[in-house]
Amino acid sequence: MLKDVTVVRIYLVEGDHRDHHLLLEEILSILHDRRRVHGMTVFRAISGFGARGVVHSADLLRLTAHLPLVVEFFDEPEVVESALELIEALMPPGHIVSWSARCNCGSGAQSPSSPAAPAPGND
């Protein structure tokens, strides 16, 4: 059975901080512990740039902690909106995109936001 979901991508850079905490850890805490979204993945890029045009790239000669990261998650629209209210307060404008999608959550499956529902690929 297909369910309506909202998918979100959050763009940030490794090592970004907010109030002396790693921004990635704050976002993960919101998504996993506080809102228990259905699925979430963090992608670590090898290169990227943002609106200011500053290129962040992997370099074999230097160890860097400033590579682009993409946090992607999805859940029912109400759960996503609840999570975004908290996350948007941490992020500068233009770093969050979202869209509607359909999830093949299966017939008789628990609600995607149910605490007992495992994230895809993380069983």
TIGUKE-110307 format. One record per residue (C-alpha): x negated, y, z negated. Coordinates in steps of 0.1 Angstrom, whole numbers. Layout:
<semars>
<semar><east>X</east><north>Y</north><up>Z</up></semar>
...
</semars>
This chain:
<semars>
<semar><east>0</east><north>0</north><up>0</up></semar>
<semar><east>-14</east><north>34</north><up>10</up></semar>
<semar><east>-14</east><north>61</north><up>-16</up></semar>
<semar><east>-19</east><north>99</north><up>-11</up></semar>
<semar><east>-52</east><north>110</north><up>-26</up></semar>
<semar><east>-74</east><north>141</north><up>-26</up></semar>
<semar><east>-111</east><north>137</north><up>-17</up></semar>
<semar><east>-136</east><north>163</north><up>-30</up></semar>
<semar><east>-172</east><north>170</north><up>-21</up></semar>
<semar><east>-194</east><north>192</north><up>-44</up></semar>
<semar><east>-227</east><north>205</north><up>-30</up></semar>
<semar><east>-255</east><north>213</north><up>-55</up></semar>
<semar><east>-293</east><north>210</north><up>-59</up></semar>
<semar><east>-311</east><north>185</north><up>-81</up></semar>
<semar><east>-322</east><north>203</north><up>-113</up></semar>
<semar><east>-294</east><north>229</north><up>-112</up></semar>
<semar><east>-286</east><north>240</north><up>-148</up></semar>
<semar><east>-256</east><north>255</north><up>-165</up></semar>
<semar><east>-259</east><north>266</north><up>-201</up></semar>
<semar><east>-291</east><north>246</north><up>-206</up></semar>
<semar><east>-275</east><north>214</north><up>-193</up></semar>
<semar><east>-280</east><north>197</north><up>-160</up></semar>
<semar><east>-251</east><north>206</north><up>-138</up></semar>
<semar><east>-249</east><north>171</north><up>-123</up></semar>
<semar><east>-245</east><north>156</north><up>-158</up></semar>
<semar><east>-218</east><north>181</north><up>-167</up></semar>
<semar><east>-198</east><north>172</north><up>-135</up></semar>
<semar><east>-203</east><north>134</north><up>-141</up></semar>
<semar><east>-190</east><north>138</north><up>-177</up></semar>
<semar><east>-159</east><north>156</north><up>-164</up></semar>
<semar><east>-152</east><north>131</north><up>-137</up></semar>
<semar><east>-160</east><north>99</north><up>-157</up></semar>
<semar><east>-153</east><north>106</north><up>-193</up></semar>
<semar><east>-127</east><north>134</north><up>-193</up></semar>
<semar><east>-106</east><north>128</north><up>-162</up></semar>
<semar><east>-115</east><north>92</north><up>-154</up></semar>
<semar><east>-112</east><north>97</north><up>-116</up></semar>
<semar><east>-107</east><north>66</north><up>-94</up></semar>
<semar><east>-140</east><north>67</north><up>-76</up></semar>
<semar><east>-171</east><north>89</north><up>-75</up></semar>
<semar><east>-205</east><north>87</north><up>-57</up></semar>
<semar><east>-236</east><north>109</north><up>-58</up></semar>
<semar><east>-256</east><north>112</north><up>-26</up></semar>
<semar><east>-292</east><north>124</north><up>-27</up></semar>
<semar><east>-302</east><north>141</north><up>6</up></semar>
<semar><east>-337</east><north>142</north><up>21</up></semar>
<semar><east>-331</east><north>177</north><up>34</up></semar>
<semar><east>-306</east><north>205</north><up>35</up></semar>
<semar><east>-299</east><north>242</north><up>32</up></semar>
<semar><east>-271</east><north>265</north><up>20</up></semar>
<semar><east>-257</east><north>299</north><up>28</up></semar>
<semar><east>-290</east><north>317</north><up>19</up></semar>
<semar><east>-309</east><north>295</north><up>44</up></semar>
<semar><east>-334</east><north>281</north><up>18</up></semar>
<semar><east>-344</east><north>247</north><up>31</up></semar>
<semar><east>-348</east><north>220</north><up>4</up></semar>
<semar><east>-367</east><north>189</north><up>17</up></semar>
<semar><east>-384</east><north>158</north><up>4</up></semar>
<semar><east>-422</east><north>161</north><up>6</up></semar>
<semar><east>-445</east><north>131</north><up>2</up></semar>
<semar><east>-473</east><north>153</north><up>-11</up></semar>
<semar><east>-452</east><north>169</north><up>-38</up></semar>
<semar><east>-427</east><north>154</north><up>-62</up></semar>
<semar><east>-397</east><north>177</north><up>-61</up></semar>
<semar><east>-366</east><north>179</north><up>-81</up></semar>
<semar><east>-348</east><north>204</north><up>-58</up></semar>
<semar><east>-333</east><north>181</north><up>-32</up></semar>
<semar><east>-296</east><north>186</north><up>-22</up></semar>
<semar><east>-270</east><north>164</north><up>-39</up></semar>
<semar><east>-234</east><north>157</north><up>-28</up></semar>
<semar><east>-209</east><north>145</north><up>-54</up></semar>
<semar><east>-179</east><north>129</north><up>-38</up></semar>
<semar><east>-148</east><north>117</north><up>-56</up></semar>
<semar><east>-111</east><north>110</north><up>-51</up></semar>
<semar><east>-80</east><north>104</north><up>-70</up></semar>
<semar><east>-43</east><north>113</north><up>-70</up></semar>
<semar><east>-39</east><north>150</north><up>-63</up></semar>
<semar><east>-28</east><north>159</north><up>-98</up></semar>
<semar><east>-59</east><north>142</north><up>-113</up></semar>
<semar><east>-82</east><north>160</north><up>-89</up></semar>
<semar><east>-66</east><north>194</north><up>-96</up></semar>
<semar><east>-71</east><north>188</north><up>-133</up></semar>
<semar><east>-108</east><north>179</north><up>-128</up></semar>
<semar><east>-113</east><north>208</north><up>-104</up></semar>
<semar><east>-101</east><north>233</north><up>-129</up></semar>
<semar><east>-130</east><north>223</north><up>-151</up></semar>
<semar><east>-156</east><north>220</north><up>-123</up></semar>
<semar><east>-148</east><north>252</north><up>-105</up></semar>
<semar><east>-158</east><north>271</north><up>-137</up></semar>
<semar><east>-193</east><north>256</north><up>-134</up></semar>
<semar><east>-199</east><north>261</north><up>-96</up></semar>
<semar><east>-206</east><north>292</north><up>-75</up></semar>
<semar><east>-181</east><north>299</north><up>-47</up></semar>
<semar><east>-184</east><north>279</north><up>-15</up></semar>
<semar><east>-198</east><north>247</north><up>-30</up></semar>
<semar><east>-166</east><north>226</north><up>-32</up></semar>
<semar><east>-146</east><north>213</north><up>-3</up></semar>
<semar><east>-115</east><north>190</north><up>-5</up></semar>
<semar><east>-90</east><north>174</north><up>18</up></semar>
<semar><east>-60</east><north>150</north><up>17</up></semar>
<semar><east>-65</east><north>114</north><up>25</up></semar>
<semar><east>-48</east><north>79</north><up>21</up></semar>
<semar><east>-62</east><north>52</north><up>-1</up></semar>
<semar><east>-56</east><north>15</north><up>4</up></semar>
<semar><east>-53</east><north>9</north><up>-33</up></semar>
<semar><east>-33</east><north>-22</north><up>-27</up></semar>
<semar><east>3</east><north>-32</north><up>-36</up></semar>
<semar><east>8</east><north>-37</north><up>-73</up></semar>
<semar><east>-25</east><north>-22</north><up>-81</up></semar>
<semar><east>-29</east><north>1</north><up>-111</up></semar>
<semar><east>-28</east><north>38</north><up>-105</up></semar>
<semar><east>-61</east><north>51</north><up>-93</up></semar>
<semar><east>-64</east><north>73</north><up>-124</up></semar>
<semar><east>-58</east><north>44</north><up>-147</up></semar>
<semar><east>-88</east><north>39</north><up>-171</up></semar>
<semar><east>-88</east><north>1</north><up>-163</up></semar>
<semar><east>-92</east><north>7</north><up>-125</up></semar>
<semar><east>-128</east><north>1</north><up>-115</up></semar>
<semar><east>-144</east><north>25</north><up>-91</up></semar>
<semar><east>-149</east><north>10</north><up>-56</up></semar>
<semar><east>-183</east><north>-7</north><up>-54</up></semar>
<semar><east>-189</east><north>-3</north><up>-91</up></semar>
<semar><east>-171</east><north>-34</north><up>-103</up></semar>
</semars>
